[in-house]
Amino acid sequence: CSTWGNFHFKTFDGDIFYFPGVCNYIFSSNCKSPYEDFNIQIRRAVVENATMITHVIMKLEGAVIELTRGSVLLDGKSIQMPYSHMGVLIQRSNSYLKVSAKLGLTCLWNEEDALLVELDKKYANQTCGLCGDFNGIPISNEFMSEKIKLNPIQFGNRQKMDGPTEQCEDPTSPAVLVNCSAEFASICETVLTSKAFTSCNALVNVQDYIETCIHDLCHCDSSMADFCMCNTFAEYSRQCAHAGGQPLNWRTPELCSKVCPFNMQYQECGSPCSDTCSNSERSVVCEDHCTDGCVCPPGKFTSCPFLIAKTRMVFDDINGAGCILRKECHCTYEGETYAPGASFSSKCRSCTCAGGEWSCVTQSCPGTCSIEGGSHISTFDEKYYSFFGDCSYVLTKLCDSNEFTVLGDIHKCGLTDTETCLKGIAVSLTGGQTVSSKCRHLAFSRDVFKAVSNVTIFRPSSFFIVLQTTFGLQLQVQLVPFMQLFIDLDPSHKGQTCGLCGNFNDVQMDDFKTTSGVIEGTSAAFGNTWKIRADCPDAKNTFENPCTVSIQNDQYAQHWCGLLSDTTGPFAECHSTVNPEVYQKNCMFDTCNCEKSEDCMCAALSSYVRACAAKGVLLTGWRSKACTKYTTLCPKSLKYTYNVDSCQPTCRSLSEPDVTCNIKLVPVDGCTCINGTYMDETGKCVPASSCPCYYKGMPLSSGEVVHDNGVVCTCTSGKLSCIGEKPEQVCVPPMVYIDCGNATADVVGAGCQKSCQTLDMECYKTHCVSGCVCPHNQVLDGKGACIAPEDCPCVHNGNFYRPGESIRVGCNNCTCRNRKWHCSEEPCLETCSVYGDGHYTTFDGKRFDFEGDCEYVLVQNYCGQQGMKQGTFRVITENIPCGTTGTTCSKSIKVFLGNYELVLSDGHSDVIQRTPGGKMPFQIRSMGIYLVVDTTVGMILMWDKKTSIFIKLSPSFQGHVCGLCGNYDGNGNNDFTTRSQSVVGNVLEFANSWKVSSSCPNANRTKDPCTANPYRKAWAQKQCSIITSKVFAKCHSQVEPNEYYQACVDDACACDTGGDCECFCTAVAAYAQACNELDICISWRTPSICPLFCDYYNPQGECEWHYKPCGAPCMKTCNNPSGSCLHELRGLEGCYPHCPKNKPYFDEGNMTCVSDCGC
């Protein structure tokens, strides 16, 4: 529907009429539905003898937008364009002000005489106003009312909407000017039937517009004749484009000329989606019809098609410098702009800008594994997990040799299961030399320094000990506030390591792979396979959040740990290099969990500082905001230094050269000797004043707790006080007890007793341990009995399997033989999932949260300049928001494949053929709550018709895709690859680069929804606890629930304007689906929790439909009568029909079983 020129209107149904009203009128509103989605009102005035639209007011989804020339107000406040909120986007598009709402409305105003509104067909027969009722029948109901014929003036006056104190005069019928038409008929007809409009004359009846043109020229002031005439020509051109035509350039320097900025050209039918430097493929996925306006000139055409791309002009949206050649585009990285040919180097990577894209070279880099806070482990491949052990574990070793082994003692050191500490570290080298460090003291003498020729140990500051080897292993042991460990390993050992630190092969997905050959599902199951003593208890999965126990601890942690992500805080300059999210989570956990909250908080903050230093960002001054006490605790002759990166002056260096001065290390902080003083052998310039206690030779600092066989001892002021009694050792036959107190020197003791789990471990002993041992080289079976080693079972996710038993891991079957799993090696489809309020898991398993209001590329194989020529598919998704926090309530998805496009929105699917020819490459079917799209190229898309999307890709696409789902090369660390091919650390920079339209505003960091809506937090936590409850217990050992629980809480807090149960149910269903993928079927829905009303589809008295929590195999449907699917999918829950034999086909359109489908 449109209005233009001198009071002309065209309704949705095609009537053109003249109504010269200058009051406020309802242009169009959704008046016939119970809730009015939109209401658009306009007001005209005569300005300098020409009629202009002076005011447009729109009410869309409750927001009031006022458009006047030169200003845009939203709810009374002035806004900057482009602007996006709650599904309404306001922007400039070519020469128009464009307002588009996701409810299905687009409005274009040229800020002069013309306004055009396009409505989704779902509003047919539901509108009122000057645009008519959209019933598809001209005249009817607009100009005929209860059998009374209305003229345009009467019809128009009915739409008047005066202000509260306004009484606007109705217009009267204008005087008919005789003999006017002959004068102007020829000029109107000549232009409107000229060559420029040939294609239009066949699509849009030209006679109405010739008459309108004549009418305008008759009533127009002679000084404004050009303006009046041009308005109708422009409207005819717009209507032609809307009908699918392509008007040519009818304007000339003498007739209605337009001037463009920069070096742009005016096109009557130009693409509203112009290619830009930041997105040179925008026009490829454009779905809007052409509009008139200024566009970039086309490239210089040559006979070689490849050169056209090279000489193509794009708009420079980075510098705002008009149209330039693609190869002249600048690149952006971390908010900085780089000219073509400029380069930057970050650690392990150097990139050069070429034609708006980065061309990068990756160098091999050392890997770092860290054990922080006593339980948080980051592997060499940067997989983060928490493990609450109580034993000695292999942290890292070479799988096939004993060149080195790093062991860590992780023990419970508090009253709860999650309070664990790193108590000691031992390094075993070839030849059996063991260097161990217990708490604050080094357990080696000077002789060891000399004996271990390939190891150097020194203290760069009072906070750290560094162990450097000649074979590429460096250990940094942090001592203050408590022990944390950082292991750096040379890249020559890539793919050869085992232990809690993973396998160092740049693939995070297989870091939980055990020596038995399968990948464990949880950190506890994985960690237990690396204990070196059989008598230790197995660590259990734990889902408790210590911050929910104490309100004060929670507030303290929120405040101090919040500094990590504060964009104006002391850590902000590192945000773009190291994402603080995982460090903040660990900080919150440790600060709430520890007895000494401040020490744990400071250790967590220092972990982030060290991670930044390792990536080359040196943070100073942060201790002035937090953890200042450690800068003042230096003894008298020492001073605090932020970044120590070399040796310290020692007493020894005065008499002999100091070998430690040649060692490079990641800068650390701590107390160093004041100039003119030297560090002595004890590592201090003054003796320590606070004494530790000793328990079995292990030093304990004041206030520390140790557990040993039921005895809990605490250290206070240098003395141990213990609670509980050590139970009398009783050994279950055939085990025998060995007492080290009475044993001879050569007795090994219970420390080296093997179990099925530790059978492949070396025995690393430092002293004799009393306890029960099995006779005759037998081993413990994990249940308290002794068996022969060859009878040991296989273990997977904490379950035991006898030799010969099989399990399914991913899409492969594994059989247990001789304690090892032997698996088939079928290539599996990997999944990228998006659900709820922007929770993404990439193909390579990287999880991140991002909420944006634009359209984004989820996955495509048009990557980099090479991929542009060979790409075949694109999947684009758009969020439909609800909730004041900008929460997403549903998604619409577009799949571009070949010359077809599939649109999924509002629970329905539409197939659009963009160009003729070709077979349809989609197979669409309903499976329970999911709509499944199979494609011929090896991609499956599953959508729950709301916010969950799962995309499965065949392995042939590995490393060849890009978008928000990552690059599918197995390495999650490079998944944040932007459209310009640079790898960034910031989620927003990454995700915003993949928006489809560069005119859509960038998403900003959103506030944590539970902080924004604190009144919802308790409800959210209570509801979501179903994920960690015994309902899902079967799945906990296979799929870690913590991430899903947190996402659920966030979504349940965020959905605050209705749909809260919807958000909660989607989040739980996402965890259930992850379990279903592993053949763990859980029936979690109940009549009170997220029920599915399957009986709705049953005919009266029938019982065909049932809820199936694990789905059903491929069915015979009218869309797919053969009943054979391209890919068999597992466990899609939902309502399924049981079709009887006489009605074998399922009609998805009518949701009924039928005997035959018809045509």
N, C-alpha and C positions, 0 to 999 in steps of 0.2 A: 504494500500500500504506500502511496506517496502523495506529496503535495509540493507544488512548485509555482514559480512565476507569480502571475497576478491572480492569486486566490484559486488556483486550479487543484482539484483533488482527483485521485484515482483510487477506488476501493479495492479491497482484496479480491472482489469478484469481477473486477475489470470495468466498472462504471466510471466514466470521466464526467465530472460536474464542476460548476463554478459557484463558489460561495464566498462573497466578499465580507465576511465577518471579521471584526478587529477585537473581539472579546477573547476570553479564555475558553477554549473548547477541549472536550475529551477527543483526542485523536484516535486512540484505540485503548480498550481495556478488556480484561478477562472477566466480564461481568456475569457470565452465565454459569460460573462454577461456584461451589460453596465458599471457596477461599480465592480471593483475587490475587493472582500471581503478579500481574503487572497493570499499570495504569499510566498512560502517556497523554499529557495535555500540552497544547500549544497556544501561543498568542502571537498575532501578527500586528504590524503597524506600518503606516506609510512613511517611509524615510526618503527625503529628497525626491518626491514624486514616484518612488518605486516601492513596491510592497516587499517587506522583509519579515522573516520570522525572528522575533526579538527574544522569545522566551520558550524553552521546552522544559517541562517538569516531568520526571519519570519516577514512578514508585515501583521498584523491582525487589521482590523478596523482602519487603520491609524497609529497604534503604531508599532514601529520597534523593534523587540526583537533579540538580537544577543547572541547565545549560543556558548561558547567555553569551553574547559575542564577547570573547576575551576572558571569560571566567567559567570555571566548573566548580560547583559546590556539591559536597556530599554531606547530607544531614546538617546543612548550614555551615560546613567548614570548607575552606578552599583547599583543593588538592593539586598535586603535581602529577602530570602525565608522563609515562603510562602509569595507570593505577589499577590495582587488582585487589578485590576483597570480597569474600563470601560469594564467589562465583560470578562477579560482575567485573568486566575488564573495560576500562575507558582509555582510549589511545587515539593518536592521529594516524590515519591511514590514507596515503596519497594526499588528496586535498580535502579530506573529510574528517570530521570529528566522529569517531566510531564508538558506540557503546554496545558491547555484546554481553549477553547474560546466558549462563549455562542452562537456564530453564528452556531455552529455545527461541531466543529473540535477538535480532541484530538491528541496530538503529544507526543510520548514517545522516549527518547534517553537514551541509557545506558552509555553515555559518552565515548564509545569506538567505536565499529564498526557498531552498529545496530540502525536504526531509523525507527519508525513505525508511520504512520499517519492514523487515522480513520476519515472518513468524513460522514456527514449526507447525507441520500439518496436524499435530495433536490438539491444536487450539481451534480446529475447524468447528464452526457453528457455536462458538463460545464467546464471541467478541461483540462489543458495542462501540459506538463512537463514529467519527466522520469516516473511518475506514470500513464501516459496515459490519455485517455479521459473519463473513467468511464461510458462507454456506455453499459457495460454488455456483450460486444462481444469481445472475445480474438482476437488477431492479427489485427482485422479490425481497420483501421485508425492509429494504432501505427506503425505496420511494413508493412502496405500497404498504399501508398500515391499516389493518382491519378493513380491507377492501376500499380504503380511501386513498386516492393517489396524492402523493406529496410532491411539491416542486423542490429543487435543491435548497432554496432559501429556507423553506419550512423544515426540511430534514436537518439542515445545519443548525438552525436555532434550537432544535431539540437537544443538541449536544453541548449547549452552553453550560459553563460551570463558573458562576460569579464568585468572587472572593467574599469574605464575611461582610464587608461594608461597601461592596461594589454594586452598582446598578448600571450595567453596560447596555447601551442601546443596540437593539437588533438591526441588522442591515435591511435595506429595502431592495426590491428588484431594480436593477440598473436600467437606465434608458437605452433603448435600442438605437444604435447609430445607423442611419440609412446610408446606402451607397459607399460605405467605408470599405467593404470587403474587396471590391475590385482593385482598389489601389494597392493593397498589400498581398493579394492572393498569389501573385506570380513569385514574389521573393520567397514566401513561405514554402510554396510548392517546390521551387527550384532547389532549395537547400535540402528539404526533407526527402526528396526523391533523387538526390544526386548520387554519384557513384559511391560515395563514402557510406551511404546507407542502403546499398543494394541488398545485402544479406538481411538487413533489418526489415525491409519492406515485406519480405515473405513471412516474418515471424510476428511482427506487431503492426496492427492496422494503422496506417499512416494518416488516414483521413481525419480522425479525431484530433490529431496533433496539428494538422494544417489549420483546422478551424480554431483551435486554441491559440495558435500563433497569430492568426488574423485578428481574433478577439483582443489579444493583448496589445497588438499594434494600434488597434482602433482606440483603446481606452488609455493608452500610455501617453505620457507627456513626451513631446517630440525630442526633448533633450535626453530622455532615457530610452529612446526607441531601441538602441543597440542592446541595452540590458534586458529589456522585455523580450526581445526576439530570441536572444541567445539562451534565455532560461528554458524555453520550450524545446529548442534544438538539443540542449544538454539533457533535458528530461527524456526525450525520445531516445537518445543515445544510451542513457542509463537503463531504460526499460528494455531496450534491445539486448544489452549485455545480460540483464537479469533473465531474459528469455533464452539465453544461450547463444545469442548472435555475437558477431565480432565487428562492431562499428569501426570504420577507418577514420583517419584524422580528417575531420570536416572543417576544423578551424583554420583560418589563414591569417597572415599579419593584418589584413583589412577586416576580417570577419571574426569577431569574438575572440581575439588573440589572448593567449595566456603566457606568462613569463615564469621560467623555472629557475631555481637557485643552482649554484655550482655549474657543472657541465651536464646537468640532467636535461632530458627531453620530455616534452608534453605528449602523452599518448592517450588516445581516446579509449583504447582497450588495453591497458597495461596491467601486469600482474600486481595484485595488492600485496603479494608476498615476495618482496624483492630479496634477491641473494645479497648477502653482506659478507664482510671479511670474517665475522665470527661464525657465520653459518652460510656456507656457499651452496648448500643443497636445499635451501628453504623452498624454492619455487617447485621442486620436484614433488613435494607432498602438499602443494597448495590445493585447497578444495573450494576456495571462494571464486565466484565469477569475476571477470576482469572489471576494473573500474577506471575512470578517467583520472589522470594525475601525472605527476612528474616521475619518470623512471630513468634508470641508467640506460645509456645507448647500448645497442647490441654489440657484440664483439666484431672484430674485422673478419669477415668470412673468407676462408681460404679453401683450397681443394682438399686439404688434409683435415679430417674431423678432429684429430687430437689437438691440432693447433687452435681450433676454435675455443676449446677450454682454456688454453693458455692466454688467448687474447680477449677472453670474456671480461666484461666490465662488471664489477660488483660495487655496492655502496660501502664506503669506508665508515663503519659505525664505531670504529675504535678511536679514530682521531677526528671524526666528523668532517672529513675533507672532500665530500662529494664522491663521484664515481672514479674508481681507479682500476687498473688491471689486477687480476687475481694475484699475480706474482709480486705486486707491489704492496700487498697487505702486510701490516705489522702483526706481531704475535703478542699474546699476553701471558704472564706467568706470575702468580701470587700478587696480582694487582698492579704489576709493573708492565710497561709497554716496551717491546723490543723491535727495532727496525729490521727489515729483511737482511740476512747475513750476520746479524748480531747473535751472540751465543751466551749461555750461562752454564756454570758447572755447579752441580750439587754433589754431595758425597756419592761416589760410585756411578755418576752419570753426567754426561755433558751433552747439551742440546744446542742446535743451531736453527734459527728461524728461516724458513724458506716458504714464501707464498702463503703466509698466514698459518702455516703449520710447523710444528717442531719436528726436526729430524734428530733423533737421539742415539747416542752410543752408550752402552752400559759396560762398565768395567766390573771385574770380579772383586768382591769386597769381603772383608772378614765378617763372620757372623758373630752375633752376641747373644748369649743365653743368660737370663737373669733369674735369680731366686730372691724375691722381694717380700718383705713383710712376713717371712716365715711360711708363706703358703701360695704366693702369686708367682707363677712361672711363665716366662716368655721364652719360647724356643728359638733356635737359630733362625728358623723360618718365620719368626714373629707371630706364632700362634700363642694366644694368651689363654691361660687356664689357671684355676685354683685347685690346690691339692692339699688336703689336711692329713698328712701322714704321721706315723709314730714309729720310725725305724731308721735304719741307714739305707740310703738309696744310691743307685748308680745315676749320677747326674749326666755325665757324658763319658763315652769311651769310644775307641775305634772298634767297630763290630768284629773285624777279622784279625785284630792283633792286640797285644797287650802293651803297645808303646806308651799309652797313658790311660789312666782311669781317674776320673774325679768323683769322689763319693761325698755325699752330704748327709749329715745327721739331722733329720727333721723330727722334732719331738713335741709332744703336748707340753705347753708351759703355762697353762692357766687352768681355770676351772671348767671351761666348756670345751667341746670337741673341736671347735674351729680356732681355738687359740693355740697355734703351733708356731715354733721358732726354729730357725736354723741354728743348731747348737755347735756344730763343728764341721770342718771340711778336711778330707784327707785326699792327697794326690798320690796315686801309686804309679810308679814309672817302671819301665823295663828293667828287670834285675831286682825288682821287689823293694826298692827304696821307697819308703812312705814318708811324706812330709805332711804333717797334720797341723791344723790350726784350730784350737778350741777357744771359743769366746775371745777374751781380750789378750790371751797370752799365746806365744808361739811355742809349740811343743817340739822344739828341736834345738840342738846345741850348736855351737860354732863348728863342731866337726862335721855336722851334716852339710853346712854350707860348702865345705871344701869337697866332701865326698860326692855330692850331687853336682857333677861338673856342668851338666847342661841346664841347670836351674839357677836363677838368681832371685833372691827374695829381699825386698827392702820396703821401707815405709816412706812414701812421698810426703805424707802428713800424718798427724796423730789420728786421723779418722780412718785411714786406709792402710792395708798391707797389699803389696803387689808381688805376685809370683810370675816371673817371666821365664819361658823355656826357649831353647834354640830351635824347637820343631813346630813353632807356630801356635802355641797355647799360652794365653796370658790370663791369669786370675786376678781380679781386683776384689779384695775382701773389705767390705765396709764394716767398721766396728762401732761407729757412733751414729745414731742413738743405739742401734743394736745391729747384730750381724746380718748383712745382706751380701750376695755374691753376684759378680758379673764375670762371665767367662767369654773371652774373645778367642775365636779360632780362625786360623788362616784358611782362605778359600781352597787351598790345595787338598783339604780334607773333606770337600763337599761330597755329600752322598755316602759317606763312610762311617757316620757316627750313629751311636745307639744311646738310649737312656732317656731320662726325663726331658732332656734338651732337644729331643727329636733327631731327625736324620739329615738335616742341613742340605736339602736338595731343591730349595726354592719352591717346594709344594707344601702348602699348609695342610691340605686335605688328608695326607697320610702320616702326619706327625704322631698320631696315636697307634702307629703300626707296631706290633710286638714281635718278639723273636719267633713266635709261633706262626707268624705269617698273615694274621688278619688285623684289621683296624678296629680298635675298641671304640665303643660309643660314648664313654664317659671318662672324665679325668681320673676318677677313683679306680676304675677297672684297669686303666692304663698304668697308673702309678704303682699299683700293687704288683705288677709284673716285674718291677725293677727294684724290689727290696732285696737286700743281700743276706738278711738273716731270716731263718725259717720260723723263729719263735716270736716274731713281731705280729701284732694283730693286723688284719686287713683294714685299710682306710675305707670309710663308707661315703656314699653320696650324701651331701648335706645341702639342704635348701634354706637354712635359716638365714634371716637377715638381721644381724646384730643391732642394726639401727632402730628396729621396731621395739626393742626391749626397753631402752632408756630414752626418754624425751630430751633430757639435757644433753646426752651424748650425741643424739641426732642433730640437735641445733648447733652444737659445737662443731660437729663434723661438716654440716652444711656450710657453716660460715667459713671455716679454714680451708676445707677441700674445695669450696666454691671459688677460691682464689685461682685455682688451676685453669678454670675455663672463663674467668672474668676477662672480658675483651679489653678492659682498661687496667687490668691488674699487672703484677710484676712478671707474670709468665707470658704475657700476650704476644711478645715478639716472636715466640717460638711456635705459636698455634698453627701457622701455615706449614711448618716443617714436621712437627710431631703432634698428632691429634691427641688432646689431653683427655678424651672421654674415658679410655680404659684406666688411665692413671687416677682419674677422679673417682671412678667406681671402687678401685682398690683402696684408695685413701679413705673413702667413706666406710668401707667394710672394716679396715684395720683400726681406724680411729674409734669406731663404736665398739669394736671387739676387744681392744686391749685394756689391761689394767691401767697402763700408763698411756693415756690417750695422746698426750702431747708428743711423746717419743715416737709413737707409731705414725702420727700425722706428719711429723718432721721427716721420718724415714721415707714416707710415701712422696712427700714433696721433693725430697732430694733425689728420689728415683727418676722423677720427671726431669729435673735439672740435668741429671747425668745422661738421660736419653737424648736431651737437646744437645748437650756437649758432644755426644758421640756423632750427632748429625751436623756438627759444626756451628751450632748456635750457643754462644757462651752467655749465660744469664748471670748478671751480678746484681747486688743490691736487694735480692729477694728476701734475705734474712732481716732486712730492716722492717719488713711488713709482717713476717711470720718467723717463728723459731729463732728469735734473736738470742735466746739464752746460750746457744752453742757458740756464738761469736765471743761471748764474755767468759766462757768457761776455760779458755786457754790458760795453762799455768803461766807463772810470772815471766819466764824468759821466752815464751812463745807468743806469736800473734796469729789472728785468724786471717786466712786468705781464701778468696772465692775459687780461683782457678789455678791449681798447682799442676803443671804438666811435665815436671822433670824431677831429678833427684834433689835431695836436701843435703846441705853440708853436714857431714858426719865426722865424728872423732876419727874414724878409720881413714877418711880421705886425706887427713893431714900427713899420714905416713906412707900410704900406698894409693895408686890410682883407683877411683871409684867406678866399678863396672856399671853401676846402675844409671850413670849419667847418659848412656847411649840408648836407653830404652824409651820408646815412645808410648805414651798412654793417654787415654781419654782424660781430659782435665778433671781433677777432683778438688774438693774443698777440705779445709781442716786447719789445724794449728800447725804452724811451721816455726822453726827457730828464728828468733829475732836476729837481724844482722849482727855478725860478730860472735854468735854462739853456735855450738855444734851439738848434733844429736848423738847421744851415747848408745851403747848396745841395747839398752832397755827400750829405746825409742822415745824417751822423754828427756826433757832438760831438767826436770825436777822429779823427785819420787812421787808416786801416786799416793794420795791421802786416803781414798776410800777403799777399804779392803774387800776382796771377794771372799765367798765361802768356798770350800772344796767338798765335792761329793764324788767318791770313787775317782779321784784325780781330775774331775771336770770342774773348772772354776765356774761359780755362779755369782752374778752381781746381786747387789742388795735388792730384795723384793722379788727375786725370780723364784719360780716354782718348778719342781721336778717330780715326775711320776715314775714309780718303779714298783711293779707287782703289787698294786694296792696301797703302797705307802706314798703319801703326798708330803714332800718336804719344801719348806719355804725358807729363804735366806733373809735374816734380819740382823743388821749391825754385826756382820761377821760371824754369826752363829746360825746353825741349822736347827729348825724346829720341825719335827715330823709328826704327822697324824696317821693312824692306822698301823696295822701289824703286817709283817711279811708272812704270807701263809706258808705252812710247812710244805715242802716239795713232795708231792706224791706222783710217781710216774705210772702211767697206764701201761700194763704189760703189752708188748714185749720191751717197752722202753726202759732204760736204766738211767739212774741219776749219777751225774759226775759232780763231785764237790771239789772246786779248785783249791779250797783251803787245805785239803789233805793230799792233793794230787802231786805227782812227780813232775819234773820240769818239762818232760816231753809230751804231756797230755794236752790234746788240742782243746778239749772242753766243748760246750754246747754252741759256741759262737759259729762253728763251721758245720753244724748239723744242716743238711740239705732238706728241702721239701720239693715237691713236684714243681712248685713255682720258681724256686731258686736253683734248680738243678744245673742251669747253664752258667750260673754266676761263679766267679772266682771267690776264694775265701780270703777276705781281707781282715786279718786279725791283728790286734795290737796287744791284747792280754787274754788270759784264760777266763772263760765265762762259765759259771756253774749252771747246771740245768739237765733236762732229760734228753737222752740221745737214743736213736734207733740202733739196734745191733746189725752186724754183718753188712755194712754199706747200704742198708735200706734207707728209704727217705720217707718224710712225712707226706701224707696224702692231702693235707689241708683240712681234714676232719678229725685229726687227733690220732690216726692209726699209722702204722708203718707198712710200706709196700715196696716191692722191688721197683727200681727206676723204670723198667720197660713197661710196667703196668700203669704208669701215670696217665691221667686223662688229659684231654685238651681243655683249655679254659677260654671262654669268650664272654666278655661283659659280666664277669663274676659267676657264670654258670659253668658246670663241669660236664664234659661229654666224653663217653667211652670211645676207644679206638673203633673206627668203622662208622661212627655216627656222622650225620651230615647236617649242616646248617646252611641258611641262605644269607649271603652278605652282599647287599646291593642287588645286582642282577646275576650274581654268580653263586654256584653251589660249592661249598667247601667240605671236605671230608677229613676226619681226624685220623692221622696215621703217625705213630711213634711220637706223640706229644706235639706234633706240628700239624697245621692246617694245610691241606693241598687243595687249591682252589682252581676252578675253571677260569679262563681269562677272556670272557666275553667283554667287548667294550660296552660300557653302560651309558645310558642317557643321563646327563647331569641336569639338575633343576635350578632355575632361578626363581625365587618367590618374592612376591610383594603382597603384603596384606595390611589390613587395618590402616592406621594413620601414618602410612609411609614407612613401614618396616621392610627393609630390603635385605635379601640374602643373595649374593651373586653366585654365578656358576662355580666359582672357586671358594665358596663358603665364607666370604667376607660379609659381615653384618653391618648395616648402618641405618640410621633413621634420617629421613628427609621429607619435609612437607612443602610442596610448591603448588601454586594455582595454575601453572601453565600446562601446555602439552610437552611431554618429554619423550625422547627416544629411549625405549627400554632396551631393545636389542636390534642390531642391524648388521649386515655384513658388507656395508659400504664404509670401509674404514681406511683413512689415509688416502692419499691421492692414487695409490695403486688400486685399492679396493673399490674406488668409485666406479671403475670401468667394469668390475667383475661381480658387483653386488647383485643379490637376487631378492632379498626380503627386508622389510622393516616392521617393527612392532612399536606403535606409539601409544602412550597412555596419558590420560588427563584425569585429574582429581575433580570430583564434584563435591564441594565442601558443605559442611553443616557444623554447627557448634561455633561459639564465639571465639574459641581459641584457634579457629581456622582448620578444624578437624575435618578429615575426609570421610564422607559417608558412602560414596560409591565411586566407581571408576568407569570411564568409557575407554574402549580400546579400539585401535585401528590397526589392521594387519594389511600391509601392502606386499603383494606377492605376484610377480609377473605383471600382467595388465589388469589384475583384479584387486579390489580393495574390500576388506571385510570390516564392518563397523559393529562393535558390540557395545550397546548402551541400553539403559533402562530395562535390563533383563532380556533384551531381544537381539537378534543378529540380522544384519542386512548385508547383502553382497552387491557391490557396485562394479560393473565392468567399465574400466576407465577408457580403454580403447578396444575396438572390435577384434575378434579372433581369439584363439587359444581355448584350452579346456579349463574348467574350473578346478583350481588346485587345492580346494578345501573340501574336507568332509566334516560336517557339523553334526554332533549328536548330544543328546541330554543324558547325563549319567548322574542320577541322584540330584544333589544340590548343584552340581557342576554342569556347565556347558563345555563340551570338549571339542576342540578344533584340531583335526588331524590334517597335516599338509603333506604334499608329495616330496618336499625337500628335506624331510628329517626333523621337522619341528612340530611339537605338540603344544597346544595352549589350553590350559584349564582355567575356567573362570567361574566363581560361585555366584555370578550375577550381582555381586555387591562390590567388595573391596579386595577380594583375594584373587591374585593371578599367579599361576604356576606355569612357567615355560620350560619345556624339556627340549634339549638339543642333542642331536647325534654327535658322536666324537669327531666326525669329519669336519666340524666347524671349529675345533680347538684352535685358539690363537687367531681366528679370522673374524671375530665379532667384536662389537664395541657398543657402548651405551651404558645406561645405569646398571645393567646386569653384569658389567665387567667384561674381560676379554677372554675368559674360558681357556686360560693356558695353565691352570693348576696352581698358579702363584697368586694368592689373594693380595699380596703387597702392592702389585701394580694395577689393581682393579680401578683405582681412581685415575684412570686415563681420560683426559678431557677430549673434547672434539678436536682440539688442535694438537693432539698426540703427546701432550706433556703429562707426566705423573705428578699429582699434587697431593698434599696431605689434608687439605681442607674439604670437607663434604660439600659445603655450599659452592665453592669454586668449581668442583667437579660436576655437581648435579646441574648447576645453572648453565654450564657450557652445553648441556645436552637438551636445552629447551628448543622447541621447534621454531618458535617465532622470536626473533631477537627484540621485537617491540614489546613483548610481554615482560613485566618488571621482574627483576631478580628476587628470589626468595631470600628472606633474612632469617637469622637464627630465631627460632620460636622459643617462647618461655616454656619451662618445664610445666606440663599441664597440671600436675598435682600441686605445684607451688601456686599456679594461677588460680586453681579451684580447690583450696585446702579442705573445704567441706565435703569433697567427694572422695578424699584419699582413703578414709577408713572403709567406706563401702567398696571401693575398688580393690583394696587389698584383701578384704574378706571374700569377695566373689571370686577373685582370680586365684585364691589359694587352692581351688579345685585342681589346678595344674600340678601343684606340688603335693597334693593329698594322695591318699591310698587309692583313689579312683584310678589314677594313672600309674600306680606303683609298678605294674608290669613293664612300663615303658621307660621308667626312670633310669634303668641301667643301660638303656640303648640310646636315648636322646636326652641330652642335658636340658632340663626344663627351665633353668634360671632365666635365660634370655627371653623365653616365651612368656614367663611369668611377668617380667619387668615390662615387656611390650603390652601385655594385657592391662597392667595397672595404669600405664600411661594412657592407653586408649579409653579405659573406663573413666578416668579423670577428665579426659578431654571432651567426650561427647556430652556436653552440658545443655544442649538445646534439643533434647529428644534423641531417640535412637541409641540411648545408652546401653540397652540390653543388646542391641544389634552389634555395637562395637565390642562388647564383652564376649558375645557368642562367637564372633568372627575370630577373635584372638585365641579362644580355647580351641575352636575348630582347626586353626592352623597347627596347633601342637598335635591334635588328634590325627591330622593328615600326615604329619611327619612320622608319627608312630605307625600309621597304616602302611606307609611306604615300606616299612621294615617288617610287614606281616604281623604287627602287633595290633590286634583289633580291639578297640575299647568302646564299649557302649556307655557313653558318658551323659547323653541327653536324658532328662527325666521330665515328667509333666511340669515341674517347677523350674528346671534349668534348661533354657534354650530348647523347648520342645519343637518337634517338626510335626505339623498337622497333616499327616498323610491321608487321613480319612476324608479330607476335603475333596480328593479326586475320586473317591468311590461313589458310583451311582447308588441311588436309594436302595438300601438293603443288600448291596453287594460288598464283597471284601477282597477286591483285587490288589489294592495298594498296601504296601507295608514299608516300614522304616528298616533299612539295612545299614548297620553301622560300618560294615566293611565293603559295601558295594556289591555289584553283581557283574558277571562277565558281559561281553558284548551282546546286545540284543538285536533281534530283527526289528527294524523300525522302517517307517515309510521313507525316511531319508536314506536308509541303508538296508534295503530289503534282504540282502545276502546274509546279514548278521555277521559278516567278517570285518574286523576293524584293522586299519593299517598298523596300529600299535595296541597291544592289550595293556590296559592300565589297571593298577592294583588299588583296591580299597578306597573307592570314591563314595563316601557315605551319602545317604539321602533316601527319598521315597522312590521305590521301584514297583512297577506293576508285575503281577504274575499272570501273563496272558494265557488264556485257555487254548486248547488245541484248535478249536473251531475259529478262534480269532488270534492268529499267531503274530500279527504285526502290531507294533505300537505306533500310534499316530501322535507325534510329538506336538503338533499344532493344537489338537483338541484334548491331549492327554487322556486318550482312551485306547483300548485294544480293538482292532478291527480285523475283519476277515480278509479284505483286500484294500489296497490304498487308493485305487483309482488313478487317474492321470495326474 
